[in-house]
Amino acid sequence: MTMGKELSEMTLEELWELFPIFLVEHNENWNAYYRELEDSLHIILSGCHVDRISHIGSTAIPGIWAKNIMDVLIEVSPSEDIKKVANIMEQSGFIIMSAGTQRISLNKGYTKEGVADKVYHIHLRYTGDNDELYFRDYLIEHPDVAKEYETLKLNLWKEYKHNRDAYTKAKTDFVQKWTQEALKKYGNRYC
């Protein structure tokens, strides 16, 4: 049905059908995959003012099930043109999925035939827009909360297998609650 179309021509429903939510056990290789991408990003973005590149999302949290997708946060200096950075990444094979004035989402690893061995979601932001770092750190330091998050995701997986927006929305209260706790605990750790 969708195989002849380019990804950019597909509806959201067709994309969700082609790329359903699928959780897997924690993979010890995820950190190595992240470091490999980080090294590549430093080269690709060597002419840009990048303040920090970070592994975020569930693949950064040891021992919990996750989508086999590396989430990466790139924080660029406020003096940098975020759209210029996104265009450089696009020229290096990343696909811009959404673009605002302060946040741009890109990905790599999706094809008309399905997902590649390594899939990356890039969250391009200005420095300081980084609540995900606090959430990540809190879950790493609180394995009991990480296991609660894993249980929530495993329960939502089947219900929202073909609706990524609903899956993400259903996790929002949990993520916000523990991000707020992390911000209180860690203060200005990433300022």
Helices and strands as residue ranges (DSSP letters): G 7-9, H 12-18, E 23-24, H 30-44, E 50-56, G 58-60, E 66-67, E 70-76, H 82-91, E 95-99, E 103-111, E 114-126, H 131-141, H 143-159, H 164-186
